[in-house]
Amino acid sequence: MTLASPTPPRHDWTVEEIEALFALPFNDLLFQAQQVHRAHFDANAVQVSTLLSIKTGACPEDCKYCPQSGHYTTGLDKEKLLEIEKVVAQAEAAKAAGASRFCMGAAWRSPREKDLEVVLEMVKRVKGLGLETCMTLGMVNDAQARRLAEAGLDYYNHNLDTSPEYYGEIITTRSYADRLETLGHVRDAGMKICSGGILGMGESGRDRAALLQQLARLAPHPESVPINMLVKVPGTPLEEVDDLDPIEFVRAIAVARILMPRSHVRLSAGREQMDDSTQALAFLAGANSIFYGERLLTTENPEAARDKRLFERLGLHPERREACADDTQQAAALEDAMRRQASAGLYYDATVA
């Protein structure tokens, strides 16, 4: 069921307007988010993706939340770029399990030429399976973005992480302007954008509003907006940060839905630490995308059987995607895979950086 009169997208939100949304009574905020969600999407459909780390650890960036940073000792094993055949095998397994999008992530500042050649072949091979493709490789220049697009890459993930004002507290090896520049190259190359942020890193409520403002000012809006809850990894500088109130996290989901009505808002990292009630509220607030599987790059993700049980309790179902050869088979395959596993046990001006 959808409501009439879909909300047209805006790109001129002020921080004050966004803070006013955050300040609404919780029921009023969720009601408004629900109206926007139902105007643009099936409110009970959730887009399902699978994520694979194709190169793990030894990243030169100093992101304070990240276990893959070479600046911190987190016990994470360093791995070289995976072989193409191993990636294709994982993609085939993801498709058999019902995923419609296959995301690949490499811990790089930016890809080297010899690595890019391998990555381009990965894209072509995964795309040939009939899956949507997504990659996160760090910063890319204009030429690299165009080559990725020519290889068939559908989405490029590059998160803004937090507000411009708080960014320097989290990362010093890459500027906010660098991130916006990469997103510009991706869009110019004709790819879709996956970009969001991480909540619970010690930022203020205004920082969360400013992050969402940055995302909403992108024109067009990112097609996918992952909203991550910080996973506190021992050995990283943020391992002792105070937990974010789950209600504040759900408020951010709802505000993101209102600001970016046509985007998929992804309930992303941190789901392992969320109880079913918090996830249910996030779906009610407008989240309509998740990662399916047991790991998100290097952090835990809810088991497939748990996702299946939650979907059944809430009456949710996998979103059918045009990229799938047979949408009915795709939805059925995801249900079958879950069943088998259950039985088996402000806005920032990038031109003045």
C-alpha positions, 0 to 999 in steps of 0.5 A: 500500500502506498499513499498518494502525492509522493514527496518531491525531493529537496536539496536545500534543507538547512541544519535548523530545519533538520534539527526541528525534525529530530526534535519532533515527538517520536510518534509524530516523526515516525508517522511523517517518515512512514507517509514519505516511505509509503509514497515511494516504496512498498513499506514491507519490502527490504532490499537485500545485499551481500558484502565481501571484503576483497582486500583486508587490513593495512589501510593507510588511513587513520579512521578512528572507528576502523579495525582495518586501519594500519594505525591501530592494533586490532588483531585483524589478519591482513589479507591481499587482494582476493583472487578473481575466481574466489570472488566470483564463487562468493558472488554465485553463492550470494545469488543462490542465497537470494541476494540481488546486489553484491558489494565488494570492499577493499581497504585502500586509500585509493586503488593502484593501477595493477589492482584496478585491472583485477577489480575491473575483471571482478566487476565484469564477472559478477555483473555477468551473473545477473547481480547488481554490483557495488564497490568501495575502494577508497578515493577514485579519480575521474579516469578510474571512475569512468573505467569502473562504470565502463566495466559495468559497476552499478554503485560506488560506496563512499561514506561521508562518515560524519559532519564536516565540523566533526570530521577532523575528530575522526579522520586526519588522513583524508579531507571532507573535500576529498570525499565529496570529490570522489562522489563527484567523479562517481556521479559524473561517470554515470554510476549510482552513489551509496553514501551515508555515515556512522552514528555513535562516534561521540558526535553531537545531535547537530553533527548528525543533522549536518551529516544528513544535510550533506547527503541531502544536498547531493543532487540527485540524492544518493540511491543508497544511504547506509546508516551505520551504528558504530561497532566499537572494536578493541584497539581502535580509539573509539572502543570506549566511546559512550553508546548512542541511545537506540531511540536517537539512532531510529530518529536518524533513520526517520529523518534520513527517510524524510530528507531523501524520500526516493533513496534506499535507507540501509540499516547497516553496521551495528545490527548485531548489537541491536535487539529485534525491537530496535530493528523493527522501529528502524524499519518502521522509520523507513529503513528498507535495505540491509546486508544479508550474511554473517559478516560486514567486511570485518564486523559481525552481522546477524545470522541469516536465520535471525533475519528470517525470523524477524522478517516473518514476525514483521511481515517483511519480504525481500525487495524484487529488483530489476537486475534479477533474471527472475524476481520470483525465483530471487525472493524464493531463493532467499526464503529457501536459503534462510530456511536451510540455515535455520534448520542447520542450526551546513553544507560543505563547499568542496571547492574551498578546501 
